[in-house]
């Protein structure tokens, strides 16, 4: 009797076993997790397996696979974007000045078109949006029924030496027609400064600007579609034709326009 009591007391004093198997760990996890459908995959659903348990296992695996697939795709898309902006500080003692192309808003000089008296009426109809067949003399018809030469267009356009009245760059006056080169664009005959990329500036501000005073010769204007007077300015790289430039500045008579280290006075 004493030996049995001793054995009973000793067995009651031993701590219970805390060894868990994978099945026990899964049951505890499934009962405490908040993940959807995990609590459905537990005994007796999966031991022994039932159709309900297999359906929940299939649903959970398929949705998990779909989630992983989308996450991998989104991460790949995120890292496939090119670099939008990359700033590298660099100290330069001088920067290249852009090419500046200047065009009169009116392409042709009315006084030079006087040899074609029908042209004034033709341009007037165009400016008013009228579409009509004008009758031209043989002289006018012979000229405009064949491709116009650049020499003819230059002779009939606004004269650059009269339009470019005074030019200053970096505080120094210079001869406008020596540093401006004639060039044809969709705006007609224009003139480009720094066409050979030879100009650079060392400081910012008015002292480093290009300052040009114009005489637009509005009295010599022909009729044009928008009936506007003034100039158009294209800022572009010297190697790029001004027709491809999207940086266009317009200035009306009597306006001082400052843009991109360029002062324009009309």
Secondary structure as UniProt FT lines:
FT   HELIX           2..13
FT   HELIX           22..32
FT   TURN            36..37
FT   HELIX           38..40
FT   TURN            43..44
FT   TURN            47..48
FT   HELIX           51..80
FT   STRAND          95..96
FT   STRAND          99..104
FT   STRAND          108..109
FT   TURN            110..115
FT   HELIX           118..127
FT   TURN            128..129
FT   HELIX           138..144
FT   HELIX           150..156
FT   HELIX           160..163
FT   STRAND          164..169
FT   TURN            170..171
FT   STRAND          172..174
FT   HELIX           176..179
FT   STRAND          180..185
FT   TURN            186..187
FT   STRAND          188..193
FT   TURN            195..196
FT   STRAND          200..201
FT   HELIX           206..208
FT   STRAND          210..214
FT   HELIX           218..220
FT   STRAND          231..236
FT   TURN            238..239
FT   HELIX           242..244
FT   STRAND          248..251
FT   TURN            253..254
FT   STRAND          256..259
FT   TURN            260..261
FT   STRAND          262..265
//
